[in-house]
Amino acid sequence: MTLGHEDIVRRTLRFCDRLVIAVARSPTHQKKALFSVDERLEIISEVFGDTPQVECVT
């Protein structure tokens, strides 16, 4: 999650009551991700944990 991602989410919340962030899993993807899916979910939860309008799913 970059500051740009965070900015996009916070701006989007001005236009909607609920925002769902989908974290992708791709078993066929060749490149190893820097963070696992669980780690990415945790990062998003740390950034938006105090924002009830944001839901994160896989």
Chimera marker file (.cmm) of the C-alpha trace (Angstrom):
<marker_set name="trace">
<marker id="1" x="0.000" y="0.000" z="0.000" r="1" g="1" b="0" radius="0.5"/>
<marker id="2" x="1.508" y="3.258" z="-1.119" r="1" g="1" b="0" radius="0.5"/>
<marker id="3" x="0.535" y="6.756" z="-0.059" r="1" g="1" b="0" radius="0.5"/>
<marker id="4" x="-1.042" y="7.055" z="-3.504" r="1" g="1" b="0" radius="0.5"/>
<marker id="5" x="-3.261" y="4.024" z="-2.842" r="1" g="1" b="0" radius="0.5"/>
<marker id="6" x="-4.279" y="5.493" z="0.513" r="1" g="1" b="0" radius="0.5"/>
<marker id="7" x="-5.069" y="8.834" z="-1.113" r="1" g="1" b="0" radius="0.5"/>
<marker id="8" x="-7.255" y="7.187" z="-3.765" r="1" g="1" b="0" radius="0.5"/>
<marker id="9" x="-9.221" y="5.294" z="-1.097" r="1" g="1" b="0" radius="0.5"/>
<marker id="10" x="-9.729" y="8.388" z="1.058" r="1" g="1" b="0" radius="0.5"/>
<marker id="11" x="-10.852" y="10.465" z="-1.956" r="1" g="1" b="0" radius="0.5"/>
<marker id="12" x="-13.222" y="7.723" z="-3.094" r="1" g="1" b="0" radius="0.5"/>
<marker id="13" x="-14.876" y="7.621" z="0.337" r="1" g="1" b="0" radius="0.5"/>
<marker id="14" x="-16.224" y="11.120" z="-0.361" r="1" g="1" b="0" radius="0.5"/>
<marker id="15" x="-18.447" y="9.597" z="-3.057" r="1" g="1" b="0" radius="0.5"/>
<marker id="16" x="-19.637" y="6.346" z="-1.486" r="1" g="1" b="0" radius="0.5"/>
<marker id="17" x="-20.882" y="4.890" z="1.787" r="1" g="1" b="0" radius="0.5"/>
<marker id="18" x="-18.831" y="1.710" z="1.536" r="1" g="1" b="0" radius="0.5"/>
<marker id="19" x="-15.645" y="0.758" z="-0.294" r="1" g="1" b="0" radius="0.5"/>
<marker id="20" x="-14.479" y="-2.815" z="-0.785" r="1" g="1" b="0" radius="0.5"/>
<marker id="21" x="-10.766" y="-3.351" z="-1.415" r="1" g="1" b="0" radius="0.5"/>
<marker id="22" x="-10.088" y="-6.682" z="-3.116" r="1" g="1" b="0" radius="0.5"/>
<marker id="23" x="-6.654" y="-8.230" z="-2.623" r="1" g="1" b="0" radius="0.5"/>
<marker id="24" x="-5.924" y="-10.544" z="-5.535" r="1" g="1" b="0" radius="0.5"/>
<marker id="25" x="-4.581" y="-14.077" z="-5.319" r="1" g="1" b="0" radius="0.5"/>
<marker id="26" x="-3.154" y="-15.575" z="-8.466" r="1" g="1" b="0" radius="0.5"/>
<marker id="27" x="-1.851" y="-19.146" z="-8.209" r="1" g="1" b="0" radius="0.5"/>
<marker id="28" x="-0.699" y="-18.998" z="-11.838" r="1" g="1" b="0" radius="0.5"/>
<marker id="29" x="1.240" y="-15.755" z="-11.442" r="1" g="1" b="0" radius="0.5"/>
<marker id="30" x="4.958" y="-16.441" z="-11.938" r="1" g="1" b="0" radius="0.5"/>
<marker id="31" x="6.375" y="-13.444" z="-10.085" r="1" g="1" b="0" radius="0.5"/>
<marker id="32" x="6.686" y="-13.774" z="-6.297" r="1" g="1" b="0" radius="0.5"/>
<marker id="33" x="4.905" y="-10.962" z="-4.493" r="1" g="1" b="0" radius="0.5"/>
<marker id="34" x="6.822" y="-8.804" z="-2.042" r="1" g="1" b="0" radius="0.5"/>
<marker id="35" x="4.117" y="-9.439" z="0.597" r="1" g="1" b="0" radius="0.5"/>
<marker id="36" x="1.836" y="-12.440" z="1.028" r="1" g="1" b="0" radius="0.5"/>
<marker id="37" x="-1.932" y="-12.006" z="0.746" r="1" g="1" b="0" radius="0.5"/>
<marker id="38" x="-2.238" y="-12.171" z="4.537" r="1" g="1" b="0" radius="0.5"/>
<marker id="39" x="0.467" y="-9.540" z="4.949" r="1" g="1" b="0" radius="0.5"/>
<marker id="40" x="-1.266" y="-7.264" z="2.435" r="1" g="1" b="0" radius="0.5"/>
<marker id="41" x="-4.567" y="-7.664" z="4.287" r="1" g="1" b="0" radius="0.5"/>
<marker id="42" x="-2.821" y="-6.764" z="7.547" r="1" g="1" b="0" radius="0.5"/>
<marker id="43" x="-1.231" y="-3.658" z="6.010" r="1" g="1" b="0" radius="0.5"/>
<marker id="44" x="-4.596" y="-2.473" z="4.705" r="1" g="1" b="0" radius="0.5"/>
<marker id="45" x="-6.198" y="-3.159" z="8.097" r="1" g="1" b="0" radius="0.5"/>
<marker id="46" x="-3.505" y="-1.106" z="9.824" r="1" g="1" b="0" radius="0.5"/>
<marker id="47" x="-4.052" y="1.832" z="7.477" r="1" g="1" b="0" radius="0.5"/>
<marker id="48" x="-7.873" y="1.742" z="7.381" r="1" g="1" b="0" radius="0.5"/>
<marker id="49" x="-8.748" y="-0.086" z="10.616" r="1" g="1" b="0" radius="0.5"/>
<marker id="50" x="-10.375" y="3.049" z="12.010" r="1" g="1" b="0" radius="0.5"/>
<marker id="51" x="-12.455" y="3.576" z="8.859" r="1" g="1" b="0" radius="0.5"/>
<marker id="52" x="-15.594" y="1.407" z="9.084" r="1" g="1" b="0" radius="0.5"/>
<marker id="53" x="-16.627" y="2.233" z="5.499" r="1" g="1" b="0" radius="0.5"/>
<marker id="54" x="-13.615" y="0.289" z="4.171" r="1" g="1" b="0" radius="0.5"/>
<marker id="55" x="-13.838" y="-3.491" z="3.854" r="1" g="1" b="0" radius="0.5"/>
<marker id="56" x="-10.979" y="-5.640" z="2.630" r="1" g="1" b="0" radius="0.5"/>
<marker id="57" x="-11.539" y="-9.034" z="0.973" r="1" g="1" b="0" radius="0.5"/>
<marker id="58" x="-9.599" y="-11.636" z="-0.999" r="1" g="1" b="0" radius="0.5"/>
<link id1="1" id2="2" r="1" g="1" b="0" radius="0.2"/>
<link id1="2" id2="3" r="1" g="1" b="0" radius="0.2"/>
<link id1="3" id2="4" r="1" g="1" b="0" radius="0.2"/>
<link id1="4" id2="5" r="1" g="1" b="0" radius="0.2"/>
<link id1="5" id2="6" r="1" g="1" b="0" radius="0.2"/>
<link id1="6" id2="7" r="1" g="1" b="0" radius="0.2"/>
<link id1="7" id2="8" r="1" g="1" b="0" radius="0.2"/>
<link id1="8" id2="9" r="1" g="1" b="0" radius="0.2"/>
<link id1="9" id2="10" r="1" g="1" b="0" radius="0.2"/>
<link id1="10" id2="11" r="1" g="1" b="0" radius="0.2"/>
<link id1="11" id2="12" r="1" g="1" b="0" radius="0.2"/>
<link id1="12" id2="13" r="1" g="1" b="0" radius="0.2"/>
<link id1="13" id2="14" r="1" g="1" b="0" radius="0.2"/>
<link id1="14" id2="15" r="1" g="1" b="0" radius="0.2"/>
<link id1="15" id2="16" r="1" g="1" b="0" radius="0.2"/>
<link id1="16" id2="17" r="1" g="1" b="0" radius="0.2"/>
<link id1="17" id2="18" r="1" g="1" b="0" radius="0.2"/>
<link id1="18" id2="19" r="1" g="1" b="0" radius="0.2"/>
<link id1="19" id2="20" r="1" g="1" b="0" radius="0.2"/>
<link id1="20" id2="21" r="1" g="1" b="0" radius="0.2"/>
<link id1="21" id2="22" r="1" g="1" b="0" radius="0.2"/>
<link id1="22" id2="23" r="1" g="1" b="0" radius="0.2"/>
<link id1="23" id2="24" r="1" g="1" b="0" radius="0.2"/>
<link id1="24" id2="25" r="1" g="1" b="0" radius="0.2"/>
<link id1="25" id2="26" r="1" g="1" b="0" radius="0.2"/>
<link id1="26" id2="27" r="1" g="1" b="0" radius="0.2"/>
<link id1="27" id2="28" r="1" g="1" b="0" radius="0.2"/>
<link id1="28" id2="29" r="1" g="1" b="0" radius="0.2"/>
<link id1="29" id2="30" r="1" g="1" b="0" radius="0.2"/>
<link id1="30" id2="31" r="1" g="1" b="0" radius="0.2"/>
<link id1="31" id2="32" r="1" g="1" b="0" radius="0.2"/>
<link id1="32" id2="33" r="1" g="1" b="0" radius="0.2"/>
<link id1="33" id2="34" r="1" g="1" b="0" radius="0.2"/>
<link id1="34" id2="35" r="1" g="1" b="0" radius="0.2"/>
<link id1="35" id2="36" r="1" g="1" b="0" radius="0.2"/>
<link id1="36" id2="37" r="1" g="1" b="0" radius="0.2"/>
<link id1="37" id2="38" r="1" g="1" b="0" radius="0.2"/>
<link id1="38" id2="39" r="1" g="1" b="0" radius="0.2"/>
<link id1="39" id2="40" r="1" g="1" b="0" radius="0.2"/>
<link id1="40" id2="41" r="1" g="1" b="0" radius="0.2"/>
<link id1="41" id2="42" r="1" g="1" b="0" radius="0.2"/>
<link id1="42" id2="43" r="1" g="1" b="0" radius="0.2"/>
<link id1="43" id2="44" r="1" g="1" b="0" radius="0.2"/>
<link id1="44" id2="45" r="1" g="1" b="0" radius="0.2"/>
<link id1="45" id2="46" r="1" g="1" b="0" radius="0.2"/>
<link id1="46" id2="47" r="1" g="1" b="0" radius="0.2"/>
<link id1="47" id2="48" r="1" g="1" b="0" radius="0.2"/>
<link id1="48" id2="49" r="1" g="1" b="0" radius="0.2"/>
<link id1="49" id2="50" r="1" g="1" b="0" radius="0.2"/>
<link id1="50" id2="51" r="1" g="1" b="0" radius="0.2"/>
<link id1="51" id2="52" r="1" g="1" b="0" radius="0.2"/>
<link id1="52" id2="53" r="1" g="1" b="0" radius="0.2"/>
<link id1="53" id2="54" r="1" g="1" b="0" radius="0.2"/>
<link id1="54" id2="55" r="1" g="1" b="0" radius="0.2"/>
<link id1="55" id2="56" r="1" g="1" b="0" radius="0.2"/>
<link id1="56" id2="57" r="1" g="1" b="0" radius="0.2"/>
<link id1="57" id2="58" r="1" g="1" b="0" radius="0.2"/>
</marker_set>
